[in-house]
């Protein structure tokens, strides 16, 4: 019973969709960040799956390393933004971050 | 050689006063100039130096020609007989033979007529002339405008006379105008708006500056070698006269008089310009020397005209033209019109009495001796161009003028007005003399008149100064005890102008000159009996002249004082003012010593146009015959006797009426009040001109004002209203249409932007959803269109 590629892709898709739903529905900024992590990890799973089952080879895994690094950097920045936002507004409720409203 | 010397001497004499003018006007700080006399001494110096130059020029000319002109009268008679016989050795050529040394002199610029060729056009230039060009201003092909000089004995005599009299008058004016030497001069005849007397700075230096400018202009006029230059200086003397008459600018009477003088002169100058235009068009030149040689005269001196009454002249530039005879008349009358204005002849004589508003030195210099003589001088100078019809007009105008002015002088009471009318009358005599072909006689009278009239004006100035600016004779009387020098020099002048003499023993200058004119007139009417008035009027007026001049003398200097206040304060004038009187008196008395054989007459005859001596016989039945020297000499004794009788009669009448107490003058005035009123209103000329010219002008002006106010202003106002209405509607259109369009565009943009603003909710989760939905839609579209 070897899992096929499509099964891994399915996992990746499920992670992605969860991440998206988390991003779209959370009111907490940290929660949105968690969603972003989920999305990125879903993409990582996809990449690794492709590296094993296709001729992509080691490139897939290297690429996913890059994604991890980027995710970490982006999380740091996002947390910095959230911290700054808290300093100014004493909340991280994204519904209250509507200063850019036209 | 001599020509050059004469030229330099006379040009120096001419230009020195101009230099003086600039110096006096511009040099020196304000304070100095107003209160010191140096401008006066500068002016006297300039004109005195001018006199020395003129006198030197006269002597130079005389010694160079050997005073040949003075031999003329005796030989003239002989030469005349030859001419009558038609021999070759006739008058002019006889002169050439007799004055061989003179004729051969290399400087002589005009040639004498060549008698060998019969029927040739004779040269009509006086014999001994230096002429030339000082500077050419412009050349248009064959026509050129230049500054020329024309020096003959007449020029030299005029220069000497003008500079001598001007020097004396400048000296006199130092004393007369001395009350202008102050920082604050009070003018008692001028009032400010609130009724007080005018206080102003003294204008001593300006008076002498204007006098210098006037001398420059007058001498330029005399020296001029072409008629356009004469016209330029003509206007210049007019300006100077204007400035000098209106010297007391704050006085309304003075400024009106100055305007009147200048404007009436202008009226004459209009005719002058027409004459100039004719000359320029048909002769192509303005220069005297060329003009005189161009007009063709036959052996008898008549102008040669063909059967169409045209005269052929060779214009400068070579082409021959046929000028209609009538245009020659027009040219002559035109130039004479200028002389009518300048020399105050009828009908333009009314400005001269008013010109007495100027200070007395001005009246002496400008309005008796020089400027008004310029008209006579021009007639004498332009003589060869005058056809007999023009000469007759000149004679008649002179005759009318002399009579009118003399009658008005009889009733005038202002001492200067009497002299002014006397001047007009004597100018009429000069014009008459010139018109009846007594060329030298008219100019002789000009010179003698200049001397005795300026003497008399200066004496009257001395009287006015001595009586503290009292000019009315009814307030004077018995002044000879208080002012003896003035009184007796005035008497010399009065005797001179009256033409009194003891024949053969002593005769003052006026006797000789008036004699010459009356003799010419008598000869003229003997040749043309229908013009007898031209003899009767001057004869009668000789008596009237003597009458009013002695009336003036008796009124002022003899009898008992009529106003004790004036008499008590009268005093003799200082030496600056009496010295010129003493200098001029001998000239007034004896400048014509020897009469027609004397120095002055000889000098003048030396410049006589050649065709005058022989007379001009009538060219057709009923035409004018102009008398010859021979004819004039023939009637000289008779005419002289008649003139003397008239003068003595006038003098005796004046003595009876004014020197003794036989007649009550007030009763006489009352009885003759009609005539007296007519004469003292100056024959109502001022009223006549007022009605003829002034009132119509005022009507026209009122009409124009009405037109301007009613019609033109209405048009302008209606146009303005239309503009206002149009601009109102324009504003509405602008605001609604144009602004509306612009505003619409902006509003549309704004609302569009506003409507787009809705998208920016600011809700982050919504943005995330958009991203997700967008990605899904993108994937869907991609995978359906590119299934591969």
Interface residues (C-beta under 8 A of the other chain):
Chain A: X20 X23 X24 X25 X26 X27 X32 X94 X95 X97 X98 X99 X100 X101 X102
Chain B: X756 X757 X758 X759 X760 X761 X762 X763 X764 X765 X768 X769 X772
